[in-house]
Amino acid sequence: MDRLLHFGPNVLRILLVEDSRPEALYIERTLLQATPSAYRIKRVADITSAKQALETGDFDVVLLDLGLPDAIGFSGLQALQALAPKVPVVILTGSDDRATELSAMENGAQDYLLKDRASVSALNRSMRHAIQRKQIENMKSEFISLVSHELRTPVTAIHAALGLISGDLSHTLPEPVTHLVNIANRNSERLIRLINDILDIDKIDSAHMYFDIRPDALMPIVEQSIEANAVYALKYGVSIVMAPSDVSADTFVNVDSKRLGQVMANLLSNAAKFSPAGSTVTVSVAEMPTGAIRISVADQGPGIREDFRRRIFGKFSQADDALTRTKQGAGLGLYICRQILEHMNGTIGYDCAPGGGTTFWVELPVETIPAFSEARAS
Amino acid sequence: MSPPLKRILCIDDERDILDVTQMCLERIGGYEVFCCEGGQDAVAQAEATMPDLIMLDVMMPGQTGPDVFAALRKVSRLKGIPVIFMTARVQSAEIKTYLKQGVTSVIAKPFDAMTLAADVQNAWESFHAAKS
């Protein structure tokens, strides 16, 4: 607990990112006039210089203006966090607007301060608060990461042992034992998915989810995801089929293929889970009039209840509450999907057919690779 | 054509993980598997067994996977042996870092018992394909 009570070194090292010289000077003067020896302030006027400063020096807190020349919206905040995930950020803004305040916090800022209320006490309070909040966030992330890793080790042993029994040794077992082993095996898989989801949520919340985005052929990713989820779907008596598509086989998208595979796994397993036994889940790929590529996963399930639609992409969203729940899962999947797609400039949505059946879709911009098409053409 | 993969050395600090990994690779893949508990004796064990391929746990107390990997690379008769990292931390960025260090492949934990041997075989073949 010592770390919580300790607010950092006696001299507070501040990185002030503000392009307006008068406003920057005002903040510097406000702080330094009160207690000059308590602060060491480095002032920069854009995100590029802020990144350089964070790379070369240590800072306790960043004061970040939102209207910088080289950053749109919260892109500056995100860039700084990716570079220095442990340094807290206080957003400085000229507008007293609840929506901006909320989205600053959602985008990972630790606090928010109106410039015209930036008195020495307000600034101090805000910086202390941000530092403390960041320390708690870091501790939470470390704790989740540690616990997840500690959970994974025994789960690895259990999962592999059960997999070996049910896969390679099942012929040596009497029928009731095979049944029990399959139950244990299925549930170890469920536990693994849950651990992965919790880790992902924490990475999203702390802006620590990293992406390896590069141009990749779309069709193989879709086909592999169908293959990988077919067995799971069969447990519900559901088969997954691919609809014929006009989309060219060498259509490229700019994605992290593992993360897109994760989104597909989520949509396919949801579709299977909510479909009646004996039905079919249909995957189709089509080019939209906008030029984007849409991957659709259509099920023949009961559809989505009206009152659930609004919060379906929210965190911990389940159609039923915990006590009346009929389907397993923590309700994290679609939230994670939406976050992943946002990182890849994609969108996710769904359509409900009137008589039941839901189609979830993902849209991604098509990536044109001149070198690749030329190589093909010649 | 890659030479046949026969002998594999598994290094992990968890005895149970070593046991199931060994069983998966022996029963499903038909390989001869040697186990080394922890990173401390890894180099000595590698020299004693001279495996075709090494599977190495990343998160081990004391000598971590990357430490062991660096130590293996310093021994001239071991440095050509392909190494697969086994890890519970598998973000793309981390995999990239490992591959940049010269690791042949990364296999995620928990792994699938029935496909582990095939994954190892694939890594072995692409290692030799890249060499030729």
Boltz contact constraints between the chains, C-beta under 6 A:
constraints:
  - contact:
      token1: [A, 149]
      token2: [B, 88]
      max_distance: 6.0
  - contact:
      token1: [A, 152]
      token2: [B, 88]
      max_distance: 6.0
  - contact:
      token1: [A, 152]
      token2: [B, 109]
      max_distance: 6.0
  - contact:
      token1: [A, 153]
      token2: [B, 14]
      max_distance: 6.0
  - contact:
      token1: [A, 155]
      token2: [B, 110]
      max_distance: 6.0
  - contact:
      token1: [A, 156]
      token2: [B, 17]
      max_distance: 6.0
  - contact:
      token1: [A, 156]
      token2: [B, 109]
      max_distance: 6.0
  - contact:
      token1: [A, 156]
      token2: [B, 110]
      max_distance: 6.0
  - contact:
      token1: [A, 157]
      token2: [B, 16]
      max_distance: 6.0
  - contact:
      token1: [A, 157]
      token2: [B, 17]
      max_distance: 6.0
  - contact:
      token1: [A, 157]
      token2: [B, 20]
      max_distance: 6.0
  - contact:
      token1: [A, 159]
      token2: [B, 110]
      max_distance: 6.0
  - contact:
      token1: [A, 160]
      token2: [B, 20]
      max_distance: 6.0
  - contact:
      token1: [A, 160]
      token2: [B, 113]
      max_distance: 6.0
  - contact:
      token1: [A, 161]
      token2: [B, 20]
      max_distance: 6.0
  - contact:
      token1: [A, 163]
      token2: [B, 113]
      max_distance: 6.0
  - contact:
      token1: [A, 163]
      token2: [B, 114]
      max_distance: 6.0
  - contact:
      token1: [A, 164]
      token2: [B, 23]
      max_distance: 6.0
  - contact:
      token1: [A, 164]
      token2: [B, 24]
      max_distance: 6.0
  - contact:
      token1: [A, 164]
      token2: [B, 113]
      max_distance: 6.0
  - contact:
      token1: [A, 167]
      token2: [B, 114]
      max_distance: 6.0
  - contact:
      token1: [A, 168]
      token2: [B, 27]
      max_distance: 6.0
  - contact:
      token1: [A, 192]
      token2: [B, 110]
      max_distance: 6.0
  - contact:
      token1: [A, 210]
      token2: [B, 91]
      max_distance: 6.0
  - contact:
      token1: [A, 210]
      token2: [B, 93]
      max_distance: 6.0
  - contact:
      token1: [A, 212]
      token2: [B, 92]
      max_distance: 6.0
  - contact:
      token1: [A, 256]
      token2: [B, 92]
      max_distance: 6.0
